[in-house]
């Protein structure tokens, strides 16, 4: 619910906050909030845009063939992509 994704000028994304539904994109879910900025792994492309929803996050990869990547809760009517 309460989470933050930061995007640097170099295309690196960092996340912190609630990860109960996997919305931090750090490979785990936990009821305890993540209190430090944690690097979101990419495939070497970096990210050009990030967005936070209530229970999910979305990332657009940088590069010549951008992809939309999502994580978090996907069975809520307002967050299904």
VMD Tcl script that draws the C-alpha trace (Angstrom):
set ca {
  {0.00 0.00 0.00}
  {2.48 2.61 1.08}
  {5.56 2.27 -1.09}
  {7.91 4.45 -3.07}
  {9.90 3.85 -6.24}
  {12.71 6.26 -7.09}
  {14.19 6.54 -10.59}
  {17.66 8.00 -11.06}
  {18.86 9.98 -14.08}
  {20.95 6.92 -15.00}
  {17.86 4.67 -15.21}
  {18.32 2.81 -11.92}
  {15.23 2.21 -9.77}
  {15.18 1.92 -5.99}
  {12.21 0.93 -3.85}
  {11.19 1.00 -0.19}
  {8.07 0.75 1.95}
  {5.33 -1.87 2.03}
  {6.09 -5.07 0.09}
  {3.17 -7.18 1.27}
  {2.11 -7.92 -2.33}
  {5.54 -7.84 -3.99}
  {5.07 -4.30 -5.25}
  {8.69 -3.35 -4.51}
  {10.01 -5.68 -7.25}
  {12.80 -7.00 -5.03}
  {11.96 -10.68 -5.32}
  {10.17 -11.28 -2.04}
  {7.02 -10.34 -0.19}
  {7.01 -9.36 3.45}
  {4.54 -7.84 5.87}
  {7.36 -5.83 7.46}
  {8.12 -2.67 5.48}
  {11.49 -2.34 3.77}
  {13.02 0.72 5.45}
  {16.04 1.26 3.21}
  {16.20 1.97 -0.51}
  {16.73 -1.32 -2.33}
  {17.91 -1.60 -5.92}
  {15.35 -3.02 -8.35}
  {17.20 -5.45 -10.61}
  {16.98 -4.91 -14.35}
  {18.35 -6.81 -17.35}
  {21.04 -4.21 -17.93}
  {18.65 -1.93 -19.83}
  {17.67 0.33 -16.97}
  {14.30 2.01 -16.72}
  {12.87 5.08 -18.40}
  {9.71 5.43 -16.28}
  {8.24 4.02 -13.07}
  {4.77 4.32 -11.54}
  {3.31 3.28 -8.20}
  {-0.26 2.09 -7.81}
  {-1.97 1.22 -4.56}
  {-0.83 -2.44 -4.51}
  {1.44 -2.60 -7.58}
  {4.28 -0.93 -9.44}
  {4.97 -0.57 -13.15}
  {8.31 -0.09 -14.89}
  {9.10 0.80 -18.51}
  {12.52 -0.44 -19.60}
  {14.88 1.86 -21.44}
  {16.49 0.97 -24.74}
  {15.38 0.47 -28.32}
  {12.63 -2.06 -27.45}
  {10.94 -0.84 -24.27}
  {8.89 -3.30 -22.22}
  {6.26 -2.74 -19.56}
  {6.99 -4.75 -16.41}
  {4.58 -4.93 -13.49}
  {4.66 -6.44 -10.02}
  {2.43 -6.63 -7.00}
  {-1.17 -7.58 -6.46}
  {-2.97 -8.43 -9.70}
  {-6.37 -9.63 -8.58}
  {-7.89 -6.34 -7.44}
  {-10.33 -4.83 -9.93}
  {-8.60 -1.44 -9.92}
  {-5.02 -2.71 -10.31}
  {-5.38 -5.46 -12.94}
  {-3.26 -4.79 -16.00}
}
mol new
graphics top color blue
foreach p $ca { graphics top sphere $p radius 0.5 }
foreach p [lrange $ca 0 end-1] q [lrange $ca 1 end] { graphics top cylinder $p $q radius 0.2 }
display resetview
